[in-house]
Amino acid sequence: MRRRLGELLREDGLVDELQLRAALGFHNKWGVPLGQVVVDMGFCTAQQVLETLARQLQLPVVDLDAEVLDPRLADVLPAHVAESCRVVPLRQEGPRDSVLVVATTAPAHPPALDEVARVSGKARVVTLLATDAAISRAIDRLYHPHLLDARRPVEPIPLPEADEHLPLVTNRAECLMLERFLPGVGGLPVLVPLTEELPAHARLTERELPRVEAARKPVVEREPEVWVYGWGVQATQGLLTLLEDAGLRARVARTQDVRAASPCTVVLAPVQSVEGVTRRGLRARLLLAGRAREEAQAWALGAQGFLSGPLRADVLSQAVREQVSARPMPCAVRAEPRAGARTW
């Protein structure tokens, strides 16, 4: 007969009788797993509880942070199933890869493992034990590598207001009066204003004047069709190459670029990168990417479309093209109502 977790924790000296009673009271009242309760109350660590559970269930423990994950397994078990069932596929074994080895939090729920077997099409699912935190990190590494180094926006630090008594030199007369603000300093040199009259040899001819005037006009750069914002370095390079191959004008955006973007521009960004930016309102079309559990958050941020990892090149390219096609006509034309949102 399997021994209770509380008895094993007390036997190992991880909790005393009083701590165990307090943890069991919370467990019975709120239904939180006992292993989680003793960790939350600070009686022992998650790793200690995991090792005790492994002894109770007679299952091996896996160090997920040191495990090399096979990206091909992301096609065997979709991301939304891994996240909802809290499992990470590790490898396939047996004849014709009929066995799927997964890491899971302990104790594993039989309905969850049945769902994993059904979706993956495997005859059997073998479980190894890992902490819930390690499961979350491994899911991110396997299914969302493009989000691992995504950068959150850095809000600018407001500078203090200028001292109202600070003298501002705006013309030559005030420059001459500057001495009274700098006691003991006198004889400040004052530049003689340049005259508008030029010597004859320096004057432009009528033929040269239009060319010089045209050169003085600032070059107005066209706004890109897609701003790529908030991704890591490698992900940004890959996205720019992908969009360029798709014939789209794309550039890397700064926070001020995203805030100033017009409704004619699509912003492609991870969910967490625009959390702080959207508080001030954005006019651009937001195409956000994230984990399956972040979809509701993406819609709340005003997304026009949502991409759930792992990102496939063809799906991402199609999603960006649809957002570019659905944007309003060039801003000289009256903007059309925003198109409906979509999930890919």
C-alpha positions as a printed Julia matrix, in Angstrom:
344×3 Matrix{Float64}:
   0.0    0.0     0.0
   1.34   3.41   -1.02
   2.4    5.55    1.94
   1.07   9.08    2.31
   3.21  12.02    1.25
   2.84  13.69    4.65
   4.23  10.65    6.43
   7.22  10.52    4.1
   7.94  14.24    4.54
   7.85  13.85    8.31
   9.96  10.68    8.14
  12.6   12.49    6.07
  12.69  15.31    8.62
  11.45  17.91    6.11
   8.48  18.89    8.32
   7.65  18.37   11.98
   4.29  17.34   13.43
   3.04  20.9    13.91
   4.03  21.97   10.4
   2.4   18.89    8.9
  -0.87  19.59   10.72
  -0.87  23.2     9.51
  -0.18  22.1     5.92
  -2.86  19.39    6.04
  -5.39  21.89    7.38
  -4.75  24.22    4.44
  -4.76  21.26    2.02
  -8.11  19.94    3.29
  -9.75  23.38    3.32
  -8.65  24.7    -0.08
  -7.75  21.56   -2.04
  -4.22  22.7    -2.85
  -1.82  19.72   -3.28
   0.05  19.02   -0.05
   3.44  19.2    -1.78
   2.66  22.7    -3.01
   1.41  23.77    0.42
   4.6   22.82    2.27
   6.68  24.63   -0.36
   4.5   27.77   -0.23
   4.68  27.78    3.58
   8.49  27.59    3.39
   8.81  24.27    5.2
  10.94  22.7     2.42
  12.0   23.25   -1.18
  10.27  22.08   -4.35
  13.2   19.81   -5.15
  12.94  18.1    -1.76
   9.23  17.49   -2.26
   9.88  16.17   -5.77
  12.43  13.64   -4.52
  10.01  12.49   -1.82
   7.23  12.13   -4.39
   9.55  10.15   -6.64
  10.18   7.73   -3.76
   6.45   7.53   -3.04
   5.47   6.89   -6.67
   8.63   4.92   -7.49
   9.29   7.07  -10.56
  12.59   8.62  -11.71
  13.29  12.35  -11.54
  14.54  14.27  -14.57
  16.54  17.52  -14.55
  14.69  19.35  -17.31
  17.02  22.35  -17.27
  19.89  20.07  -18.33
  17.79  18.03  -20.76
  18.32  18.54  -24.51
  14.84  18.91  -26.02
  14.08  17.62  -29.52
  12.22  20.34  -31.52
  10.65  17.62  -33.72
   8.55  16.54  -30.74
   6.67  19.83  -30.94
   4.88  18.34  -33.94
   4.09  15.14  -32.03
   2.47  16.92  -29.09
   1.0   20.39  -29.81
   1.81  23.31  -27.53
  -1.73  23.79  -26.19
  -1.88  20.16  -25.05
   1.51  20.35  -23.37
   0.53  23.51  -21.53
  -2.93  22.35  -20.45
  -1.69  18.89  -19.33
   1.58  20.27  -17.87
   3.82  17.78  -19.67
   6.97  18.08  -21.79
   7.72  15.43  -24.47
  11.27  14.12  -24.1
  11.69  11.24  -26.56
  10.0    8.43  -28.46
  10.79   4.82  -27.75
   9.65   1.29  -28.57
   8.77  -0.29  -31.91
   7.74   2.34  -34.46
   8.05   5.03  -31.78
   4.86   3.8   -30.1
   5.92   5.02  -26.63
   6.18   8.71  -25.69
   8.34   9.61  -22.68
   7.23  12.83  -21.02
   8.16  14.87  -17.97
   5.24  15.84  -15.79
   4.48  17.38  -12.45
   3.7   14.93   -9.69
   1.35  13.33   -9.22
   0.35  12.98  -12.88
  -3.39  13.01  -13.51
  -4.56   9.93  -15.48
  -7.04  11.94  -17.64
  -4.22  14.27  -18.67
  -2.0   11.37  -19.67
  -4.9    9.82  -21.6
  -5.27  13.08  -23.51
  -1.53  13.13  -24.28
  -1.72   9.55  -25.63
  -4.8   10.35  -27.72
  -3.41  13.52  -29.33
   0.08  12.09  -29.94
  -1.3    8.79  -31.24
   0.95   6.76  -28.95
   0.09   3.38  -27.47
   1.68   4.27  -24.13
   2.93   7.32  -22.24
   5.83   6.94  -19.78
   6.25   9.68  -17.17
   9.26  11.16  -15.42
   8.91  13.67  -12.6
   9.93  17.33  -12.62
   8.95  20.47  -10.73
   6.22  22.69  -12.12
   8.68  25.57  -12.56
  11.0   23.33  -14.6
   8.02  22.2   -16.7
   7.18  25.84  -17.52
  10.76  26.64  -18.51
  11.01  23.54  -20.7
   7.71  24.33  -22.47
   9.05  27.78  -23.28
  12.33  26.34  -24.62
  10.61  23.74  -26.79
   7.54  25.57  -28.1
   8.4   29.26  -27.77
  12.15  29.69  -28.4
  11.44  32.94  -30.24
  10.12  34.44  -26.99
  12.95  33.45  -24.67
  14.93  36.66  -25.16
  12.04  38.93  -26.13
  12.63  42.35  -24.69
  10.07  44.27  -22.71
   9.82  47.97  -23.57
  11.87  50.32  -21.42
   9.85  53.35  -20.38
  11.78  56.62  -20.65
  12.79  58.24  -17.36
  11.33  61.75  -17.18
  13.95  64.44  -16.62
  13.29  67.08  -13.93
  11.74  70.31  -15.12
  14.2   73.09  -15.96
  14.83  75.62  -13.2
  12.52  78.54  -13.85
  15.24  80.93  -12.74
  17.76  79.56  -15.23
  18.57  82.35  -17.73
  18.03  81.39  -21.35
  20.24  83.18  -23.86
  18.08  83.84  -26.93
  19.72  86.77  -28.65
  22.86  88.87  -28.79
  21.59  91.5   -26.34
  21.06  88.92  -23.58
  24.47  87.47  -24.3
  25.98  90.87  -23.49
  24.04  90.92  -20.2
  25.24  87.46  -19.15
  27.97  88.92  -16.94
  25.53  89.76  -14.11
  24.62  86.05  -13.76
  28.32  85.09  -13.54
  29.84  87.36  -10.89
  33.56  87.99  -11.25
  33.61  86.85  -14.89
  33.79  89.63  -17.42
  34.94  90.4   -20.89
  33.09  87.49  -22.49
  33.82  87.43  -26.22
  30.8   88.0   -28.45
  30.77  86.7   -32.0
  29.94  89.22  -34.69
  26.77  88.13  -36.58
  27.4   86.86  -40.07
  26.32  89.17  -42.85
  23.89  87.91  -45.49
  25.95  89.54  -48.2
  28.26  87.05  -49.95
  31.24  87.88  -52.1
  30.65  87.61  -55.8
  32.74  84.46  -56.25
  30.65  82.59  -53.62
  27.22  83.44  -55.05
  25.21  80.71  -56.8
  24.21  81.02  -60.41
  20.57  80.64  -61.48
  21.38  77.19  -62.91
  22.94  75.94  -59.63
  20.28  77.33  -57.28
  17.49  74.73  -57.96
  19.94  71.86  -57.49
  21.16  73.24  -54.15
  17.62  73.93  -52.93
  16.58  70.37  -53.82
  19.55  69.01  -51.87
  18.49  71.01  -48.82
  15.03  69.41  -48.72
  14.83  66.67  -46.08
  14.41  63.15  -47.4
  11.08  61.78  -46.2
  11.43  58.06  -45.58
   8.37  55.93  -46.25
   6.84  54.25  -43.26
   7.4   50.47  -43.49
   4.49  48.13  -43.96
   5.57  46.1   -40.92
   7.37  47.17  -37.75
   9.24  44.29  -36.03
   9.31  45.17  -32.33
  10.49  43.64  -29.07
  12.08  40.39  -30.3
  15.5   38.99  -29.5
  18.42  39.51  -31.84
  18.26  36.16  -33.63
  14.47  36.2   -33.88
  14.55  39.74  -35.29
  17.06  38.81  -37.99
  14.98  35.77  -38.97
  11.75  37.77  -39.12
  13.29  40.54  -41.25
  14.64  37.96  -43.71
  11.28  36.19  -43.85
   9.34  39.41  -44.45
  11.83  40.61  -47.07
  11.49  37.31  -48.93
   7.72  37.8   -48.82
   8.12  41.18  -50.54
   7.14  43.27  -47.5
   8.86  46.43  -46.3
   9.87  45.76  -42.7
  12.07  47.54  -40.2
  13.06  47.14  -36.56
  11.04  49.51  -34.4
  11.84  51.5   -31.32
   9.15  52.19  -28.71
   8.57  55.68  -30.12
   8.17  54.21  -33.62
   5.42  51.89  -32.42
   3.61  54.68  -30.6
   3.8   56.94  -33.65
   2.85  54.27  -36.2
  -0.24  54.97  -38.28
  -3.21  52.63  -38.86
  -1.53  51.81  -42.2
   1.26  49.92  -40.42
   1.33  46.42  -38.9
   3.31  45.89  -35.69
   4.6   42.32  -35.25
   5.57  41.8   -31.6
   5.46  39.34  -28.68
   2.63  39.89  -26.2
   4.91  40.83  -23.32
   6.72  43.47  -25.37
   3.65  45.66  -25.88
   2.16  45.41  -22.4
   3.58  48.77  -21.35
   3.28  50.44  -24.75
  -0.46  49.9   -25.21
  -1.29  51.78  -22.02
  -0.93  55.02  -23.98
  -2.92  53.78  -26.94
  -1.73  52.62  -30.34
  -3.18  53.24  -33.79
  -1.22  50.55  -35.63
  -2.55  47.07  -36.34
  -1.13  44.72  -33.7
  -0.19  41.19  -34.73
   0.96  39.6   -31.46
   2.67  36.28  -30.81
   2.76  34.33  -27.59
   1.93  31.18  -25.73
  -1.52  29.67  -25.99
  -2.38  30.84  -22.48
  -1.59  34.46  -23.48
  -4.23  34.66  -26.21
  -6.87  36.35  -24.02
  -4.25  38.85  -22.89
  -3.39  39.63  -26.53
  -7.02  40.47  -27.36
  -7.25  42.62  -24.24
  -4.22  44.58  -25.49
  -6.08  45.37  -28.73
  -4.51  42.8   -31.04
  -5.9   42.4   -34.55
  -4.42  38.9   -34.8
  -2.69  36.35  -32.59
   0.03  33.8   -33.44
   0.51  30.85  -31.12
   3.92  29.18  -31.07
   5.77  27.4   -32.4
   5.87  29.93  -35.24
   5.91  28.35  -38.68
   7.33  30.47  -41.48
   4.41  29.9   -43.86
   1.75  30.61  -41.22
   3.53  33.74  -40.01
   4.01  35.05  -43.55
   0.34  34.46  -44.34
  -0.77  36.17  -41.13
   1.36  39.25  -41.82
   0.12  39.46  -45.43
  -3.51  39.29  -44.27
  -2.93  42.08  -41.76
  -1.2   44.23  -44.37
  -4.07  43.61  -46.81
  -6.7   44.4   -44.17
  -5.15  47.71  -43.1
  -6.73  51.01  -44.21
  -5.78  52.46  -47.56
  -2.89  54.97  -47.61
  -3.56  57.68  -45.1
  -4.53  60.2   -47.77
  -7.67  58.12  -48.24
 -10.35  57.92  -45.57
  -9.52  55.1   -43.17
 -11.8   52.09  -43.28
 -13.1   50.35  -40.15
 -10.71  47.85  -38.62
 -11.04  44.32  -39.87
 -11.97  41.49  -37.54
  -9.32  39.8   -35.44
  -8.03  36.35  -36.16
  -6.0   33.61  -34.49
  -3.4   31.53  -36.33
